[in-house]
Amino acid sequence: MAPYQILSDKLTAKHRQQLHPPPWPVKNIDMNRIIVITGASGGIGAALARELGRRGDSLILASRTADALERVAAHISSPTHVVTADVTRRTDVERIRDEAIAAFGHVDVWINNAGRGILRPVLELTDADVDEMMAVNVKSALYGMQVIAPHFLERGRGHIINISSFLGRVPVASARSAYSAAKAALNTLTANLRVDLQRTHPGIHVSVVMPGLVATDFARHARGSTGPVPPGPIGSPMKPQTPEEVAVIVASLIDHPVAEVYTNPASAALATRYFEDVARFESETRDRQ
């Protein structure tokens, strides 16, 4: 069994318990971190902001849409600073870091969550399609890693979390071709940075989170989308999660850093099956569609 599967299985099991927390308060001396979240105006980012705010972390929320950010922040009781920014621009990502440090003195965790999907098969992709997928899903996270890493290196500790996708590990949805490719690139960059930093700075953690199906408006807002996307092939073992379920998993990852996490309980077994026999996996998937 692959190490990432063991880790993600353990973490996922623990999160299933955390979805029904005990009635008594649980004290964690590592709470009250200062956390940056990009793409925080909706979906997983907004749910994560609410989850981390509920437990008392100080937050810097970034997105292009100021009104939506303010609505998210209005429901968070912990200290919160909002930054309207386009994370496909390096200067905007630098400004997020600068405003975070100005507001709170330092940053403990940086979560690259911004992303956008696409619904277009490979032979129909345009240059603009590929450029946007790489800009939003890869370059924005690259900028985040590059601008916060010096701060973490100076402090000797920190945690970078990149929100990727199960499709970056198992590219089973052909209509999401360029999105899957971009998330695969993000997975690789995350792993490479982790290896580089662990050699000299073991106090700096670099993690990738790979959600599967999540019940948000993400697919409806995908490039080329004409409306809601079906949840998956009939008979698929992967059932949709809520953004809140994913947020609980990411929050626990902050408390207990590991290299990789699948948020969906079915993901690890599906990934194992895929790599055991790619052709058979693809054939079985086609038969269910």
PAVEXVO-553631 format. One record per residue (C-alpha): x, y, z. Coordinates in pm, 1 decimal, always signed. Layout:
PAVEXVO-553631
ATOM         c1         c2         c3
ATOM          X          Y          Z
...
This chain:
PAVEXVO-553631
ATOM         c1         c2         c3
ATOM       +0.0       +0.0       +0.0
ATOM     +139.1     +340.8      -99.5
ATOM     +239.3     +579.5     +185.2
ATOM       +0.8     +851.2      +62.5
ATOM     -284.7     +600.1      +74.4
ATOM     -205.5     +498.9     +432.9
ATOM     -186.4     +861.2     +547.1
ATOM     -500.4     +971.2     +370.2
ATOM     -695.1     +666.8     +490.8
ATOM     -602.2     +741.8     +851.6
ATOM     -685.2    +1110.1     +817.1
ATOM    -1014.1    +1046.5     +638.6
ATOM    -1127.8     +802.5     +907.0
ATOM    -1048.5    +1055.9    +1173.3
ATOM    -1241.8    +1326.2     +990.1
ATOM    -1549.8    +1108.7     +967.8
ATOM    -1543.9    +1108.5    +1347.7
ATOM    -1485.3    +1484.0    +1361.9
ATOM    -1796.9    +1550.7    +1154.1
ATOM    -1982.0    +1450.3    +1474.5
ATOM    -1767.5    +1617.8    +1745.4
ATOM    -1807.0    +1536.5    +2115.7
ATOM    -2036.6    +1764.3    +2318.1
ATOM    -1752.6    +1884.8    +2541.2
ATOM    -1496.5    +2149.2    +2437.2
ATOM    -1168.8    +2018.3    +2299.4
ATOM     -862.5    +2226.4    +2380.8
ATOM     -581.9    +2251.5    +2127.3
ATOM     -283.0    +2462.5    +2223.8
ATOM     -191.5    +2502.1    +1855.1
ATOM     -508.0    +2692.7    +1765.7
ATOM     -517.3    +3066.2    +1693.4
ATOM     -297.7    +3043.4    +1388.3
ATOM     -278.0    +3314.2    +1124.6
ATOM     -399.3    +3165.8     +798.5
ATOM     -422.9    +3297.7     +441.9
ATOM     -691.3    +3148.3     +217.1
ATOM     -715.0    +3237.1     -150.9
ATOM    -1035.4    +3174.4     -342.8
ATOM    -1221.1    +3238.1      -16.6
ATOM    -1540.4    +3394.1     -153.3
ATOM    -1729.5    +3068.1     -206.8
ATOM    -1724.8    +2689.2     -214.3
ATOM    -1447.0    +2513.2      -26.4
ATOM    -1265.9    +2840.0      +48.8
ATOM    -1565.4    +2997.2     +220.9
ATOM    -1645.2    +2677.5     +412.2
ATOM    -1283.6    +2657.3     +523.2
ATOM    -1292.2    +3019.1     +641.1
ATOM    -1601.0    +2945.1     +850.9
ATOM    -1447.7    +2628.8     +997.9
ATOM    -1116.8    +2793.8    +1088.6
ATOM    -1290.8    +3105.5    +1217.0
ATOM    -1515.5    +2892.2    +1437.8
ATOM    -1212.5    +2752.2    +1616.7
ATOM    -1048.7    +3093.0    +1660.0
ATOM     -785.0    +3120.2    +1388.3
ATOM     -708.5    +3466.9    +1249.7
ATOM     -781.3    +3481.3     +879.0
ATOM     -674.6    +3665.9     +566.2
ATOM     -933.8    +3599.3     +297.3
ATOM     -850.6    +3676.4      -65.6
ATOM    -1061.8    +3673.9     -380.8
ATOM    -1142.2    +3888.6     -682.8
ATOM    -1498.0    +3957.2     -563.1
ATOM    -1505.4    +4204.4     -275.3
ATOM    -1878.7    +4176.6     -202.2
ATOM    -1867.8    +3799.1     -171.2
ATOM    -1561.4    +3819.4      +53.1
ATOM    -1736.0    +4065.1     +283.1
ATOM    -2037.0    +3834.3     +308.3
ATOM    -1812.9    +3546.0     +411.8
ATOM    -1623.9    +3761.4     +661.5
ATOM    -1949.0    +3888.3     +815.1
ATOM    -2020.9    +3540.0     +950.7
ATOM    -1677.4    +3488.0    +1107.9
ATOM    -1621.5    +3594.4    +1467.9
ATOM    -1242.5    +3557.9    +1477.0
ATOM    -1010.9    +3837.9    +1354.1
ATOM    -1045.9    +3857.4     +974.9
ATOM     -882.1    +4073.3     +708.5
ATOM    -1009.2    +4067.6     +350.0
ATOM     -799.6    +4138.2      +42.0
ATOM     -948.9    +4189.1     -302.9
ATOM     -689.3    +4041.1     -536.2
ATOM     -640.5    +3854.5     -862.4
ATOM     -407.6    +3567.6     -776.2
ATOM     -310.3    +3518.6    -1140.3
ATOM     -104.1    +3836.3    -1093.5
ATOM     +215.4    +3795.6     -894.5
ATOM     +200.1    +4152.7     -764.0
ATOM     -146.8    +4088.3     -619.8
ATOM      -24.8    +3774.3     -442.7
ATOM     +266.9    +3971.5     -299.2
ATOM      +15.5    +4226.4     -173.0
ATOM     -185.6    +3953.5       +1.4
ATOM     +129.2    +3848.7     +187.6
ATOM     +220.8    +4207.0     +274.4
ATOM     -127.4    +4290.6     +403.5
ATOM     -136.4    +3969.6     +607.0
ATOM     +193.4    +4047.8     +777.9
ATOM      +93.6    +4412.4     +829.9
ATOM     -236.4    +4305.9     +988.0
ATOM     -117.3    +4018.4    +1206.5
ATOM     +263.0    +4030.2    +1221.9
ATOM     +329.0    +3697.4    +1053.3
ATOM     +165.8    +3408.2     +867.1
ATOM     +148.2    +3048.7     +991.9
ATOM      -40.8    +2876.3     +710.3
ATOM      -90.5    +2970.4     +345.3
ATOM     -369.6    +2788.9     +158.1
ATOM     -371.7    +2813.6     -221.1
ATOM     -736.4    +2737.0     -289.2
ATOM     -823.8    +2951.0     -592.3
ATOM     -911.8    +2751.4     -901.2
ATOM    -1138.7    +2719.1    -1200.7
ATOM    -1258.2    +2419.3    -1401.7
ATOM    -1325.4    +2359.0    -1768.8
ATOM    -1557.4    +2136.0    -1969.0
ATOM    -1387.0    +2078.7    -2301.7
ATOM    -1225.0    +1765.3    -2451.5
ATOM     -863.3    +1767.8    -2563.1
ATOM     -925.4    +1812.5    -2936.5
ATOM    -1141.4    +2118.9    -2875.0
ATOM     -904.6    +2305.0    -2641.1
ATOM     -791.8    +2650.9    -2747.0
ATOM     -479.9    +2838.2    -2647.7
ATOM     -696.9    +3059.6    -2427.7
ATOM     -845.2    +2753.9    -2253.5
ATOM     -506.6    +2611.6    -2163.5
ATOM     -360.5    +2947.7    -2067.5
ATOM     -644.4    +3018.6    -1824.2
ATOM     -631.4    +2673.6    -1667.4
ATOM     -258.7    +2708.2    -1606.8
ATOM     -287.1    +3067.0    -1482.2
ATOM     -567.6    +3004.3    -1233.8
ATOM     -482.7    +2652.2    -1116.3
ATOM     -102.5    +2642.5    -1137.0
ATOM      +56.9    +2985.7    -1159.2
ATOM     -158.6    +3132.3     -882.4
ATOM      -42.0    +2857.4     -645.9
ATOM     +316.1    +2891.5     -768.7
ATOM     +305.8    +3262.5     -688.2
ATOM     +166.9    +3181.7     -343.9
ATOM     +442.4    +2931.3     -273.5
ATOM     +712.6    +3165.4     -395.4
ATOM     +597.0    +3475.2     -207.6
ATOM     +536.2    +3307.4     +130.1
ATOM     +831.7    +3066.6     +133.3
ATOM    +1092.0    +3334.5     +223.4
ATOM     +876.6    +3436.5     +521.8
ATOM     +854.2    +3075.8     +637.9
ATOM    +1226.2    +3022.9     +580.3
ATOM    +1303.8    +3325.3     +795.1
ATOM    +1079.7    +3196.8    +1075.1
ATOM    +1190.3    +2834.9    +1036.4
ATOM     +831.7    +2707.9    +1027.9
ATOM     +509.5    +2733.8     +833.8
ATOM     +266.6    +2529.9     +629.0
ATOM     +177.6    +2560.9     +259.3
ATOM     -139.4    +2378.1     +155.0
ATOM     -236.0    +2347.9     -211.3
ATOM     -593.9    +2251.0     -288.9
ATOM     -570.8    +2026.9     -593.4
ATOM     -815.3    +1762.8     -719.6
ATOM     -851.1    +1387.2     -742.5
ATOM     -850.7    +1446.0    -1120.1
ATOM     -489.2    +1556.1    -1087.7
ATOM     -406.2    +1202.8     -974.0
ATOM     -661.0    +1004.8    -1177.4
ATOM     -762.8    +1190.0    -1500.2
ATOM    -1085.1     +998.6    -1547.2
ATOM    -1308.1    +1287.9    -1664.8
ATOM    -1199.1    +1355.9    -2023.5
ATOM    -1416.4    +1666.1    -2057.4
ATOM    -1214.3    +1826.5    -1778.1
ATOM     -890.8    +1760.7    -1964.9
ATOM     -699.7    +2085.8    -1917.0
ATOM     -819.7    +2119.1    -1557.9
ATOM     -691.3    +1769.7    -1475.9
ATOM     -360.1    +1848.6    -1645.4
ATOM     -323.7    +2169.6    -1446.9
ATOM     -393.9    +1993.2    -1117.9
ATOM     -142.7    +1721.2    -1207.9
ATOM     +115.3    +1996.1    -1256.4
ATOM      +18.7    +2143.8     -919.2
ATOM      +64.9    +1805.4     -752.2
ATOM     +413.4    +1780.3     -899.8
ATOM     +519.0    +2130.9     -797.5
ATOM     +389.9    +2066.0     -445.8
ATOM     +590.2    +1743.9     -414.2
ATOM     +906.7    +1904.0     -551.6
ATOM     +885.0    +2198.9     -311.1
ATOM     +822.0    +1967.1      -18.0
ATOM    +1132.6    +1762.6      -96.6
ATOM    +1346.5    +2075.1     -139.7
ATOM    +1236.3    +2233.7     +188.6
ATOM    +1244.6    +1918.8     +400.2
ATOM    +1614.8    +1878.3     +330.6
ATOM    +1704.7    +2193.0     +522.3
ATOM    +1386.4    +2317.9     +693.8
ATOM    +1187.7    +2028.0     +842.4
ATOM     +967.9    +2276.1    +1029.6
ATOM     +808.6    +2386.7     +702.2
ATOM     +532.6    +2158.6     +578.6
ATOM     +400.4    +2141.1     +222.0
ATOM      +76.5    +1949.0     +162.8
ATOM     -160.4    +1879.3     -123.4
ATOM     -532.1    +1817.1      -73.3
ATOM     -719.0    +1624.8     -343.2
ATOM    -1097.3    +1657.0     -313.9
ATOM    -1317.2    +1438.5     -528.3
ATOM    -1676.9    +1529.1     -603.0
ATOM    -1783.6    +1829.4     -396.6
ATOM    -2131.2    +1981.6     -398.2
ATOM    -2047.6    +2342.3     -491.8
ATOM    -2109.8    +2574.8     -786.6
ATOM    -1755.9    +2505.9     -911.1
ATOM    -1864.7    +2297.8    -1211.4
ATOM    -2141.9    +2542.4    -1303.7
ATOM    -1883.5    +2822.0    -1324.1
ATOM    -1634.7    +2612.5    -1522.0
ATOM    -1511.2    +2745.6    -1854.1
ATOM    -1733.3    +2602.5    -2126.9
ATOM    -2006.1    +2493.6    -1884.6
ATOM    -2370.5    +2511.3    -1990.4
ATOM    -2510.8    +2424.9    -1648.2
ATOM    -2477.6    +2179.0    -1361.3
ATOM    -2257.2    +1876.7    -1428.1
ATOM    -2378.3    +1523.2    -1345.2
ATOM    -2221.3    +1396.1    -1020.7
ATOM    -2036.0    +1109.2    -1188.9
ATOM    -2076.5     +779.6    -1370.8
ATOM    -2362.7     +558.8    -1258.5
ATOM    -2234.3     +309.7    -1005.0
ATOM    -1929.2     +516.5     -912.2
ATOM    -1819.6     +455.2     -551.8
ATOM    -1730.2     +823.0     -512.3
ATOM    -2021.8    +1013.2     -361.7
ATOM    -2030.3    +1392.8     -340.3
ATOM    -1906.2    +1562.3      -25.3
ATOM    -2013.9    +1897.6     +111.7
ATOM    -1768.4    +2188.2     +127.2
ATOM    -1802.2    +2170.1     +504.7
ATOM    -1680.9    +1810.1     +509.4
ATOM    -1377.3    +1906.3     +303.6
ATOM    -1312.9    +2205.3     +531.5
ATOM    -1302.4    +1981.9     +840.3
ATOM    -1042.1    +1763.7     +669.0
ATOM     -822.6    +2061.0     +576.4
ATOM     -851.1    +2200.5     +929.0
ATOM     -729.1    +1869.8    +1071.1
ATOM     -445.7    +1865.8     +818.0
ATOM     -330.0    +2198.6     +962.7
ATOM     -320.4    +2040.0    +1308.6
ATOM     -156.2    +1717.4    +1187.4
ATOM      +49.1    +1787.7     +871.2
ATOM      +98.8    +1509.3     +617.4
ATOM     +215.9    +1517.8     +256.4
ATOM     -109.2    +1427.9      +79.6
ATOM     -474.7    +1392.0     +166.4
ATOM     -769.0    +1258.7      -30.5
ATOM    -1086.9    +1403.9     +114.4
ATOM    -1324.9    +1144.8      -29.7
ATOM    -1323.3     +800.8     +137.7
ATOM    -1341.2     +629.6     -203.5
ATOM    -1043.1     +810.0     -358.7
ATOM     -752.0     +602.9     -230.2
ATOM     -897.0     +272.9     -352.5
ATOM     -985.7     +424.9     -690.2
ATOM     -632.6     +560.9     -731.6
ATOM     -485.5     +221.3     -647.2
ATOM     -707.9      +52.1     -905.7
ATOM     -614.5     +311.4    -1166.0
ATOM     -240.1     +259.9    -1131.2
ATOM     -270.0     -117.7    -1115.7
ATOM     -420.0     -130.6    -1466.6
ATOM     -490.0     +200.8    -1640.1
ATOM     -648.1      +47.4    -1951.1
ATOM     -888.1     -168.3    -1751.6
ATOM     -984.1     +122.3    -1526.7
ATOM    -1059.6     +344.8    -1825.8
ATOM    -1263.2      +69.6    -1991.0
ATOM    -1470.3      +10.1    -1680.2
ATOM    -1531.6     +382.7    -1643.1
ATOM    -1648.3     +412.2    -2004.8
ATOM    -1887.9     +121.0    -1953.8
ATOM    -2055.6     +302.0    -1663.9
ATOM    -2108.7     +624.6    -1859.8
